[in-house]
Amino acid sequence: MNTNAFRKLSYGVYIVSAWDNGRATGCTANSAMQITSTPATIAVSINHNNYTNKCIQDSGRFAVSILSEQSDPSIIGTFGFQSGETVNKFDSVAYELKGYMPVVKDSCAYIVCEVIDKMETETHTVFLGKVVDADVLSDQDPMTYAYYHNVVKGKSPKNAPTYIPEAQESKATEKWVCGICGYVYEGDTPFEELPEDYTCPVCKQPKEIFVKK
């Protein structure tokens, strides 16, 4: 079975947020979809290992911030490659309250939902939410999963539904890869000649984190 076929499906790049006993937290997600228009309902798929899963279960609410092609890629790394149980992710990402939920400011739209049902799979919970608030924040184009991979050159977190182990991906020639988020450097300047203060554009980790493959 060639799991790369799944990448031909249409995905976006989202920050799904929730409250953790009064503290804002969240995770990066690429599986969010409208289920019905009347009443408006949205479904999101969150890995059991994501701390956000527990927070949504406990609070019964979640918000979806829809990232745009102009959104800072480091937001994806902040929410996708570390746990909200130990890191206050919103300390480094500006947010505002919409429908009493934390929403990333650097996004093009948001949707706030109350959980009305859920479905458990072996690895993920699919939360079905009734939309209680939504709005467009800018006219920028939403970031797609394909744009994230092909233009931003980002990788999927291991907890993402679309994660494919490196062994199953096509092999390339020698490359420098971020040891935290998997971003592959493909700039014109040889990696060794980059300034020492260079950081990963996705997760903002320093140059020494990169490894040659």
Contacts in CASP RR format, 6 or more apart in sequence:
PFRMAT RR
TARGET T0000
AUTHOR 0000-0000-0000
METHOD contacts of the structure
MODEL  1
MNTNAFRKLSYGVYIVSAWDNGRATGCTANSAMQITSTPATIAVSINHNN
YTNKCIQDSGRFAVSILSEQSDPSIIGTFGFQSGETVNKFDSVAYELKGY
MPVVKDSCAYIVCEVIDKMETETHTVFLGKVVDADVLSDQDPMTYAYYHN
VVKGKSPKNAPTYIPEAQESKATEKWVCGICGYVYEGDTPFEELPEDYTC
PVCKQPKEIFVKK
3 164 0 8 1.000
3 168 0 8 1.000
4 164 0 8 1.000
4 168 0 8 1.000
4 169 0 8 1.000
6 162 0 8 1.000
7 145 0 8 1.000
7 146 0 8 1.000
7 149 0 8 1.000
7 162 0 8 1.000
7 164 0 8 1.000
10 144 0 8 1.000
10 145 0 8 1.000
11 30 0 8 1.000
11 31 0 8 1.000
11 144 0 8 1.000
11 145 0 8 1.000
11 146 0 8 1.000
11 162 0 8 1.000
12 30 0 8 1.000
12 32 0 8 1.000
12 66 0 8 1.000
12 67 0 8 1.000
12 142 0 8 1.000
12 143 0 8 1.000
12 144 0 8 1.000
12 145 0 8 1.000
12 148 0 8 1.000
13 28 0 8 1.000
13 30 0 8 1.000
13 67 0 8 1.000
13 76 0 8 1.000
13 142 0 8 1.000
13 143 0 8 1.000
13 144 0 8 1.000
13 145 0 8 1.000
13 147 0 8 1.000
13 148 0 8 1.000
14 28 0 8 1.000
14 29 0 8 1.000
14 30 0 8 1.000
14 32 0 8 1.000
14 44 0 8 1.000
14 64 0 8 1.000
14 65 0 8 1.000
14 66 0 8 1.000
14 67 0 8 1.000
15 26 0 8 1.000
15 27 0 8 1.000
15 28 0 8 1.000
15 29 0 8 1.000
15 64 0 8 1.000
15 65 0 8 1.000
15 67 0 8 1.000
15 75 0 8 1.000
15 79 0 8 1.000
15 104 0 8 1.000
15 107 0 8 1.000
16 26 0 8 1.000
16 27 0 8 1.000
16 28 0 8 1.000
16 29 0 8 1.000
16 32 0 8 1.000
16 44 0 8 1.000
16 46 0 8 1.000
16 52 0 8 1.000
16 56 0 8 1.000
16 62 0 8 1.000
16 63 0 8 1.000
16 64 0 8 1.000
16 65 0 8 1.000
17 24 0 8 1.000
17 25 0 8 1.000
17 26 0 8 1.000
17 52 0 8 1.000
17 62 0 8 1.000
17 63 0 8 1.000
17 64 0 8 1.000
17 65 0 8 1.000
17 95 0 8 1.000
17 101 0 8 1.000
17 102 0 8 1.000
17 103 0 8 1.000
17 104 0 8 1.000
18 25 0 8 1.000
18 26 0 8 1.000
18 52 0 8 1.000
18 55 0 8 1.000
18 56 0 8 1.000
18 59 0 8 1.000
18 60 0 8 1.000
18 61 0 8 1.000
18 62 0 8 1.000
18 63 0 8 1.000
18 101 0 8 1.000
19 25 0 8 1.000
19 55 0 8 1.000
19 59 0 8 1.000
19 61 0 8 1.000
19 101 0 8 1.000
19 102 0 8 1.000
20 51 0 8 1.000
20 55 0 8 1.000
20 58 0 8 1.000
20 84 0 8 1.000
23 88 0 8 1.000
24 89 0 8 1.000
24 90 0 8 1.000
24 95 0 8 1.000
24 102 0 8 1.000
25 51 0 8 1.000
25 52 0 8 1.000
25 55 0 8 1.000
25 84 0 8 1.000
25 88 0 8 1.000
25 89 0 8 1.000
25 90 0 8 1.000
26 51 0 8 1.000
26 52 0 8 1.000
26 55 0 8 1.000
26 79 0 8 1.000
26 84 0 8 1.000
26 89 0 8 1.000
26 90 0 8 1.000
27 46 0 8 1.000
27 50 0 8 1.000
27 51 0 8 1.000
27 52 0 8 1.000
27 79 0 8 1.000
27 80 0 8 1.000
27 84 0 8 1.000
27 159 0 8 1.000
28 76 0 8 1.000
28 77 0 8 1.000
28 79 0 8 1.000
28 80 0 8 1.000
28 157 0 8 1.000
28 160 0 8 1.000
29 44 0 8 1.000
29 45 0 8 1.000
29 46 0 8 1.000
29 64 0 8 1.000
29 160 0 8 1.000
30 145 0 8 1.000
30 148 0 8 1.000
30 156 0 8 1.000
30 160 0 8 1.000
30 161 0 8 1.000
30 162 0 8 1.000
31 44 0 8 1.000
31 45 0 8 1.000
31 160 0 8 1.000
31 161 0 8 1.000
31 162 0 8 1.000
32 42 0 8 1.000
32 43 0 8 1.000
32 44 0 8 1.000
32 45 0 8 1.000
32 64 0 8 1.000
33 42 0 8 1.000
33 43 0 8 1.000
34 40 0 8 1.000
34 41 0 8 1.000
34 42 0 8 1.000
35 41 0 8 1.000
35 42 0 8 1.000
35 43 0 8 1.000
35 128 0 8 1.000
39 130 0 8 1.000
39 131 0 8 1.000
40 130 0 8 1.000
40 131 0 8 1.000
40 134 0 8 1.000
41 113 0 8 1.000
41 116 0 8 1.000
41 128 0 8 1.000
41 129 0 8 1.000
41 130 0 8 1.000
41 131 0 8 1.000
42 64 0 8 1.000
42 111 0 8 1.000
42 113 0 8 1.000
42 128 0 8 1.000
42 129 0 8 1.000
42 131 0 8 1.000
43 126 0 8 1.000
43 127 0 8 1.000
43 128 0 8 1.000
43 129 0 8 1.000
44 62 0 8 1.000
44 64 0 8 1.000
44 126 0 8 1.000
44 127 0 8 1.000
45 124 0 8 1.000
45 125 0 8 1.000
45 126 0 8 1.000
45 127 0 8 1.000
45 161 0 8 1.000
46 52 0 8 1.000
46 53 0 8 1.000
46 56 0 8 1.000
46 124 0 8 1.000
46 125 0 8 1.000
46 127 0 8 1.000
47 53 0 8 1.000
47 123 0 8 1.000
47 124 0 8 1.000
47 159 0 8 1.000
47 160 0 8 1.000
47 161 0 8 1.000
48 123 0 8 1.000
48 124 0 8 1.000
48 125 0 8 1.000
49 159 0 8 1.000
50 83 0 8 1.000
50 159 0 8 1.000
51 83 0 8 1.000
51 84 0 8 1.000
51 85 0 8 1.000
52 62 0 8 1.000
52 84 0 8 1.000
53 125 0 8 1.000
56 62 0 8 1.000
56 115 0 8 1.000
56 125 0 8 1.000
56 127 0 8 1.000
57 125 0 8 1.000
60 114 0 8 1.000
60 115 0 8 1.000
61 100 0 8 1.000
61 101 0 8 1.000
61 112 0 8 1.000
61 113 0 8 1.000
61 114 0 8 1.000
61 115 0 8 1.000
62 101 0 8 1.000
62 112 0 8 1.000
62 113 0 8 1.000
62 115 0 8 1.000
62 127 0 8 1.000
62 129 0 8 1.000
63 98 0 8 1.000
63 99 0 8 1.000
63 101 0 8 1.000
63 102 0 8 1.000
63 103 0 8 1.000
63 110 0 8 1.000
63 111 0 8 1.000
63 112 0 8 1.000
63 113 0 8 1.000
64 110 0 8 1.000
64 111 0 8 1.000
64 112 0 8 1.000
64 113 0 8 1.000
65 103 0 8 1.000
65 104 0 8 1.000
65 107 0 8 1.000
65 109 0 8 1.000
65 110 0 8 1.000
66 107 0 8 1.000
66 108 0 8 1.000
66 109 0 8 1.000
66 110 0 8 1.000
66 111 0 8 1.000
66 142 0 8 1.000
67 75 0 8 1.000
67 76 0 8 1.000
67 104 0 8 1.000
67 106 0 8 1.000
67 107 0 8 1.000
67 108 0 8 1.000
67 142 0 8 1.000
67 143 0 8 1.000
68 106 0 8 1.000
68 107 0 8 1.000
68 108 0 8 1.000
68 138 0 8 1.000
68 140 0 8 1.000
68 141 0 8 1.000
68 142 0 8 1.000
68 143 0 8 1.000
69 140 0 8 1.000
69 141 0 8 1.000
69 142 0 8 1.000
69 143 0 8 1.000
69 147 0 8 1.000
69 151 0 8 1.000
70 140 0 8 1.000
71 104 0 8 1.000
71 106 0 8 1.000
71 107 0 8 1.000
71 108 0 8 1.000
71 143 0 8 1.000
72 106 0 8 1.000
73 152 0 8 1.000
73 154 0 8 1.000
73 201 0 8 1.000
73 202 0 8 1.000
74 201 0 8 1.000
74 202 0 8 1.000
74 203 0 8 1.000
74 204 0 8 1.000
75 93 0 8 1.000
75 104 0 8 1.000
75 106 0 8 1.000
76 148 0 8 1.000
76 152 0 8 1.000
76 154 0 8 1.000
76 181 0 8 1.000
76 202 0 8 1.000
76 203 0 8 1.000
77 181 0 8 1.000
77 202 0 8 1.000
77 203 0 8 1.000
77 204 0 8 1.000
78 89 0 8 1.000
78 92 0 8 1.000
78 93 0 8 1.000
78 203 0 8 1.000
78 204 0 8 1.000
79 89 0 8 1.000
79 93 0 8 1.000
80 157 0 8 1.000
80 159 0 8 1.000
80 181 0 8 1.000
81 157 0 8 1.000
81 180 0 8 1.000
81 181 0 8 1.000
81 203 0 8 1.000
82 89 0 8 1.000
90 102 0 8 1.000
93 104 0 8 1.000
93 106 0 8 1.000
94 104 0 8 1.000
94 105 0 8 1.000
94 106 0 8 1.000
95 102 0 8 1.000
95 103 0 8 1.000
95 104 0 8 1.000
95 105 0 8 1.000
96 102 0 8 1.000
96 103 0 8 1.000
96 105 0 8 1.000
97 103 0 8 1.000
98 110 0 8 1.000
98 112 0 8 1.000
98 133 0 8 1.000
98 135 0 8 1.000
99 112 0 8 1.000
99 132 0 8 1.000
99 133 0 8 1.000
100 112 0 8 1.000
101 112 0 8 1.000
101 133 0 8 1.000
103 110 0 8 1.000
103 112 0 8 1.000
104 110 0 8 1.000
105 137 0 8 1.000
107 137 0 8 1.000
108 136 0 8 1.000
108 137 0 8 1.000
108 138 0 8 1.000
108 139 0 8 1.000
108 140 0 8 1.000
108 141 0 8 1.000
108 142 0 8 1.000
109 134 0 8 1.000
109 135 0 8 1.000
109 136 0 8 1.000
109 137 0 8 1.000
109 138 0 8 1.000
109 142 0 8 1.000
110 133 0 8 1.000
110 134 0 8 1.000
110 135 0 8 1.000
110 137 0 8 1.000
111 131 0 8 1.000
111 133 0 8 1.000
111 134 0 8 1.000
112 131 0 8 1.000
112 132 0 8 1.000
112 133 0 8 1.000
112 134 0 8 1.000
113 127 0 8 1.000
113 129 0 8 1.000
113 130 0 8 1.000
113 131 0 8 1.000
113 132 0 8 1.000
114 129 0 8 1.000
114 130 0 8 1.000
114 132 0 8 1.000
115 127 0 8 1.000
115 128 0 8 1.000
115 129 0 8 1.000
116 128 0 8 1.000
116 129 0 8 1.000
116 130 0 8 1.000
117 127 0 8 1.000
117 128 0 8 1.000
117 129 0 8 1.000
118 125 0 8 1.000
118 126 0 8 1.000
118 127 0 8 1.000
118 128 0 8 1.000
119 125 0 8 1.000
119 126 0 8 1.000
119 128 0 8 1.000
120 126 0 8 1.000
124 161 0 8 1.000
143 152 0 8 1.000
145 162 0 8 1.000
148 154 0 8 1.000
149 155 0 8 1.000
152 183 0 8 1.000
152 201 0 8 1.000
152 202 0 8 1.000
153 183 0 8 1.000
153 184 0 8 1.000
153 185 0 8 1.000
153 186 0 8 1.000
154 181 0 8 1.000
154 182 0 8 1.000
154 183 0 8 1.000
154 184 0 8 1.000
154 202 0 8 1.000
155 181 0 8 1.000
155 182 0 8 1.000
155 183 0 8 1.000
155 184 0 8 1.000
156 162 0 8 1.000
156 163 0 8 1.000
156 164 0 8 1.000
157 163 0 8 1.000
157 181 0 8 1.000
172 184 0 8 1.000
174 212 0 8 1.000
174 213 0 8 1.000
175 184 0 8 1.000
175 185 0 8 1.000
175 186 0 8 1.000
175 212 0 8 1.000
175 213 0 8 1.000
176 184 0 8 1.000
176 185 0 8 1.000
176 191 0 8 1.000
176 210 0 8 1.000
176 211 0 8 1.000
176 212 0 8 1.000
176 213 0 8 1.000
177 183 0 8 1.000
177 184 0 8 1.000
177 185 0 8 1.000
177 210 0 8 1.000
177 211 0 8 1.000
177 212 0 8 1.000
177 213 0 8 1.000
178 184 0 8 1.000
178 185 0 8 1.000
178 200 0 8 1.000
178 202 0 8 1.000
178 203 0 8 1.000
178 205 0 8 1.000
178 209 0 8 1.000
178 210 0 8 1.000
179 205 0 8 1.000
179 209 0 8 1.000
179 210 0 8 1.000
179 211 0 8 1.000
180 200 0 8 1.000
180 203 0 8 1.000
180 205 0 8 1.000
180 209 0 8 1.000
181 200 0 8 1.000
181 202 0 8 1.000
181 203 0 8 1.000
181 205 0 8 1.000
182 202 0 8 1.000
183 200 0 8 1.000
183 201 0 8 1.000
183 202 0 8 1.000
183 203 0 8 1.000
185 191 0 8 1.000
185 194 0 8 1.000
185 210 0 8 1.000
191 210 0 8 1.000
191 212 0 8 1.000
194 207 0 8 1.000
196 207 0 8 1.000
197 206 0 8 1.000
197 207 0 8 1.000
198 206 0 8 1.000
198 207 0 8 1.000
199 205 0 8 1.000
199 206 0 8 1.000
199 207 0 8 1.000
200 206 0 8 1.000
200 209 0 8 1.000
200 210 0 8 1.000
END
